[in-house]
Amino acid sequence: MTGAPQHLFIGGRWVVPGGGHYDVTDPATEETAGRAPEATPEQVREACAAARAALGPWSRTAPAERAAVLARAARLIRERLVPYAELAQAETGATTATARGMQVGVAAARFRRYARVEPAEWAIPPQINDAGPMGAAGVTGALAVRQPVGVVTCVTSYNNPWANPAGKVAPALAMGNTVVVKPAPQDPLSVYRLAEALQAAGVPPGVVNVVSGRSPAVGEAAVSSPDVDMVSFTGSTAVGQHIAEVCGRRMTRQLMELGGKGAALVLDDADLASAVAGIGTTFSFYSGQICTAPTRVLAHRSVYEPLVERLAGYAAGLAVGDPREPGTVVGPVISAAHRDRVEAYVDLGRKEGAVVVAGGERPPPERGFYVAPTVLADCTNDMRVAREEIFGPVVVVVPVDDEDEAVALANDSEYGLIDYVWSADVARAFRVARRLRTGGVGINTVGRNMEAPFGGFRRSGVGRDVGSYALHAYSEVQSIVWPG
């Protein structure tokens, strides 16, 4: 699947990268999946300047015309779903179902979602003013108008090179912004296919730009350019903190979706079959490489032992191997370095006193970056494996004595992205949910409503997106007042 070396996409042109190319590795086979371009910092700044030059005309384009471009892009992505998914699979190691449904399929759905015109202004109740130093008595009318932020740098994550950039680019374009996308270095080729689809859909030159590279200087240039008005980042908290520091120097707007250590509160009246099925997705969904996974289970002692037994059985029954095989549930993690990191956490858990009840050993495939789905039991909330984001197919189980302790331990975390509550008493679950300091709570489900606001508390991020909230995130509010 190597093909011709990929070029950068700057100002509507395909540009030879000044830094040459590097290999993109297939995590399942360890073979080269393609050759990705390495931009120079100067080329990144050129992309930002191209986005700045295109901003005026694109922001003045009628919203209906912008929506039509997004609709065409959605249609083109759907038409090319199979080859796009094959590339995504080669870059990420995702299973066929995940690559087609959750990666490319979700990307198309996100462009389709924002291919509709929504009101960008609303009236504010008039204000009755008494006579005073500012003038005679009268009535002041007001209108709030959403304006584009400007040039948006989108720094995307490696776990989903289709849905993640689509979730940034589509609402940003819908609101009249222009974008510079800096993909994750592990799997940037899919993002260039996204750019091709947008170009074919009629996006004007400079409205969308894509620059990639392994050097930190590429990301630094994309974030620090004076042409950039906003940075939208998905990734680790450590990198997010650095980006926030850079943005703070110029007061650049930020949208940050960072790490997570989702707590699953399994109360004494929980349906264990439902809880195990939900928590178990952490083993199969992107091989645990997902920030929303419920990887920290806080189980009431009355259900602790049967829950651990069921989770161990679930993990042991998952098919690990070639993601292109129909029966595979868990594919590889993204790289050898990340595999080593996840395995190091499992070893750390043993040293901290956790009991490995499933997994813990490297699975059979000789090639590929595979990690066995692993369950660590008898954990305490102060262990590093219970506090730090592992980002792999590993779940820790902590026993709790009552509901109050479960809430206290769930909130005793640096993170706060999404937690989960399992209880047969839905009213009780809702009461518990309101006590959790987290951006989202799933009650008896790990599913998401794709119109609900998404984002985190504390070190899990800043801001909210998804649905209409993404339109808010990629716009500024302007107030216009007049005498009535």
N, C-alpha and C positions, 0 to 999 in steps of 0.2 A: 504493500500500500504506500510505499515511499513516494513515488511519482516525482514531479519536478519540485525543486525547492520553492517554498512559498515566499512571495513578496509582501512588503508592508502595504497598507492601504491609507494613503494620505492625500487629502484634497481631491478625492475622486479618482486618483491614479494609483496604479500598482507600482510600487517603488522598490528598487533593489536595496536591500538592507546594507547600511554602511558597516555593520559589525559582522557581516557574514551570516552563517547559519549554524544551527546546532541540531543534534538528533533528538527526536521525541520518541520515547521508549514505550512500547506496548507492555503494560504491567503484567499481562497474562503470559507472554511468551519471551519477554526480555529482548525482543527484536525491535528494529527501528520501524516506527509507524510513519515517519515522515521527517522532513527537514523544516525546522521553524526559523523565521528570520530574527536576527538580533539587531534591533535598532540602535542607533547612536543617540545620545542625549540631544544632539542638535536636530535629528530627525523627529524626535518626540516633540521638541519645541515647534518644529515646522507643522506638525499635526495640530498642535494647540492653536497656532496662528491661523491655520486653515479653518479650524472650527470657529474661531473668532470672526474671520472674514465672512463666513457663511451664516452667522447668527442673525444679522439684520434681515436679510431676505426670507430666511426660514421662519423666523418669529413673526413676520408679517404675512406669511402664507395663511390663507383661510384654514381654520381648524378642520373643516370638512375635507380639504385637499390633503392635509397632513394625515387625517384618518384614512383616506383612500390609499395612500402609500403604505401605511401599516397593514391594511387589509390585504393588499397585493403581496406584501412580504409574508404574511401568515399563510396565504394560499401557496406560494412558492415553496415555503418550508415544508408544508404538508405534502406537496407533490414530490419532493425530494427526500422524504422521510427515511427511506431505506438506506440510500448511500450516506446520508448525513449521520444516521445512527451507526452505521458500520465504522465511520471515522471516529465518532465519539467513543465507541466501544474499544477501538484500537488505542485511543489516547488514554482512556480512563480505566479500562478493565471492567466496565459495567456489563451486567448481563444483557442479553438481547432485549428482554422485556423492559428493563430499566432504561436502556439507551433509546429505545423507540418511544416508550410511553412517558417516562419521567424526565427525560432530557429533551429530545427533539420535539416530542408531542407537546410537552408543557410550554416550550418556547413558542411554538405556533399558537397555542392557546393564549399566551400572554400578548402577542401582537394582535390577535383577534380581539382580545378584551379591550385594548386601548384604541382600536380602530372604530371608535364611536365618539361623537362629539358630546361632551358634557358641559353644563353651564360653568363658565369661568368668572362669573360676576354675580353679585347678589345685593339687593337693596338692604340698607340699614334703616331702622325706624327713625323718622325725622326727630330732630331735637328742637325744643321750644326754648328760645333764649330771651332772658330779660334784658332790658336796656342796661348798658354798663360801659366801662372804658373801651370795650372792643366794638361798640356800635349800638345802633338802635335795637329795640326789641324785634324779634323775628323768628323765623323757622329755618333751620339748617338741614338740608338733605344730605345724604351720604350714600356712596356706592363703594363696595369692596370689589376689587378686580384682581384676579390672579394673573401675574405676569411671569414669563419665563425667568429662571435664575440666570441663565446665560450659557457659558461653556461648562459642560460637566465632564470631569474625568471619572470614568467607571473602571474601577480595579476589581476584577472578578476572581472567584474562587475556582480551585481545580476540581472540586467534587461534582460540579455540573456546568460544563462549558457551554451549554445551550440555555437552560432555563435561567441561570443566574444572570448572564448578560442581558437576556431578553427582558427580564424583570426590571432592569435598569434602563436599557435603551428605549424600550417601547413607551413607557410613560414620560420619559424625558423628551422624546421627540414629539409626543402628542401635545405636550405643553409648550412646544416651540423652542426648546433648547437644542443645542448641537452637542455632540459627544466625541470624546476621545476614549477609546476602550483600550485598557492595558490588561490583557488576559494573564491568567496564571501561566508561569513558564512551562509547567508540566504538560499542558494540553491546549495550546493556543490555536491549533489548526482549525478546530471547529468554529472558533469565533471569526476566522477569515471567511468561512463558508457563510456565516451569518451576514457578514458584510457584503458578500457577493449577492445574496438574496435581496438585501436592501437596495443595493445598486440596481439590480434588475427590476426592482419594484418602483424605481424612479426617485430615490433619494438624491437630491442635488449634491454636487461635489462639495466636500468639506463638512457636510452635515454629520456624517459618520466617518470616523477615522479609527484605524486599528494599528497599534504598535506593540510589539512584543519583545521580550528579551529576558535572559537569565540574570543579567547584571542588575544589582540594586539601583544603579544610576538611571536605568530606564524608568523605573517606578518613581524615583525621586524627581526626575524631570517632568513626568506627567502630573505629579501632585503639586510641584512648586512653581510651575509656569505662571507668570503674571497674567496670561490670557485666560486662566481657569478661574471660574467663579464658584464651583462646587466640586467636591469629591464624594463619590458614592463608593464605599468599600465593603467588600465581604471577605472575611478571612480571620486570622488569628487576632487575639486581643493585643498581643505584643506589637504586631505590625500596625494595628489600628491606633495604638497609642502614639507611635512614631508619626504616623500620618496626621494625627490630630495636632501634634506639636508643630509640624510644618504648616498646617492650615492656620493654626492660631496666630502665626506671625503676620499673616496677611488678612486675617478675619475671613478666610475662605469657608463657605458653608460646608457642612459635613452631613452625611448619612452613613452610619456605621452599623453593620450587622456583624457582630464578633462571635466569640466562642460561647459555648454552653456546656452545662453539666446538669442536664434535665433530671429532676427528681420525680420518681414515680411513687406516689403515696398509695400503698395498698392497705386499705383499712380492714378492720376485723370482719366486716360484712361484705367484702369484695367478692365478685365472681372471679375466681382464680383462672378459669379457662379464658375469660376475656382479658384479664390482666396479662397472662402469659403470652397470649396471641399478640397483644399490643406491644408489650415490652420486647417481645421476640423480634420485632422488626428491626431493632438495633443491630441484630446479627446479619440481616440480609440486605437492608436498605443501604446501598453504596458501601457494603462491607463495613458498616459502622461509621463511615466517613460523612457524618451529617450532624450538624450542631443541634438539631431538634430532638435527637434520639434520647429516650428515657434511660440513661446509662447508670443512674444512681437510684436504686430501688430501696425505699424505706418501708419495710413490711412489718405489720403488727405481729407480735410474737405468736398470737393464736393461729396465724396463717403462715408464719415464716417457714417452717420446715416443709410443708407441702408445696409452698411456692418455689422454694429453692429446688426441690426435687423435680418439679415440672419444668422450671427454666433450664435445669441441667439436661433433662431429656429432650427439650425443644432444641437446645444448642447442638446436642450430640446428633440429632436427626437431620441437621441441615447439610445439604450436599454442597461441598466445597470443591471448586475446580474451574475448568475452562469455562469462561462466561459465554462462549459461543455454543456450548452444549445445551440442549433444551432443558435438561433436568437440573442444571446448576442454579443454586440459590445464592451462594456467596462466592463472589469472584475475588480477585486480588485487591490489595491496597495499592496506592498510586506509585510507590517507589520502594526500592530496597532500603533506603534510609528510613522511610516511614515504617516499613515492616519492622526494622530493628528497634525503632522507637517504641512501637506498640508492644513488642516482645519484652523490651526492657521494663515497661510498666507492669507487665504480668509478673516478671521476676521480682520487681519491687514489692508488689502486692504480697507475694509469698513471704518476703523478708519482713514485711510489716505485720504478718500474722494472719493474712487472709488464707482461706482454704479454696484451692482450685477444684471445683466440683464438675467442671466440663472444660474441655480444651486445654490450653496451657502448653501445648506442644505444636511444633510446626507441622502443618498437614503434608500429605505425601507428594504432591506435584514437585518434580525436581526443578522445573523452570517456572518462573513467575513469582510474584511477591505476595504469597498467601499467608494469612494468619488464621488460625483455628478460632471459631467462635468460642469465647471463653466466659465462664461465670465464676466470679470470686465471691464466696460466701463468708459469713462471720466477720464482716468488715465493720469498722467504726468510722464515724464521719470525719475524724481527724486524720485518717490515712491519706497519703498523697493520691492513691488511686481513687479515693472518693471525692477529692477536692479538685484535681486537675483534669483538664479535658484530654482524654486519651485519643479520641478521634479514630477509633478502630472497633472491631467487633468484640468489645469487652464490656461486661456489665458487672457492677458491684452491688451486693445486697447487704443492707444494714438493718438489723432488727430494732424495733421501737416498741415502747410499752403502751403508748396511747396516742390519741389524735394530736394532743398538744405537743408531744415530743416530735411527732412526724412533721408538724408545721415548723417547729423551731429548727430542726435539722435541715429541712428543705430550704429555709431562709438563711441558714448558716453556710453561705457560699459566696464566693466572689462573683458568681454568674447569676443571671436571672433572665433566661431567654424563654423557655417553655417548660412548665411542670405538668404533671398529670395526676389525677386523683381517680382511684377506683373504689367505688362504694355502691352497694345496692340501694342506698337511700340517696336519691338524687338531690334532695333539698340539703341534706348534710354535705354532700360533695360540693354544692355551690357555696355553702358557708365556708368550707375549708378553702375553696378556690380564692375567695375574696381575702383570705388571710395570707396568701402567698405573694411574695415580692418578686414577681416575674412578669414578663411581657405578655405571656399567654398561658392558658391552662386548658388542658384537654380533660374532659370528664368522661371516663369510661371509653376513651378513644384516643388514638394517636393521629387521627385524621385532622385535616385543617379545612376551614372555610376560607376560600381564596379571595373573599372580599373583606375578611377581618383584618384589622391592622396587625402588622408583624414587626417585631423589634424587641429589644431587651432592656432590662434594668441593669444598673451597676456596670460591670465590665463586659456585659453582653452587648453593649452598643448604645447608640444615640439616634433617636428619631424612629419613625414608623413608615412603612410602605405597604404595598399590596393593595389592590382594588383602588378605590377613590383616594385612599391615603397616600398612594404613590403620586397621584396628581398633586396633592398638597406638598409632598416632599420635594418635588421638582419644580416648585413655583414659589414666587414671592407674592405677598399680598400688598396691594396698593390701595390706599383710601383716597377717594375723590369726593370733595364736599362742595356744596354750592348753596347760595341763599334761596330759600323756598318762597 
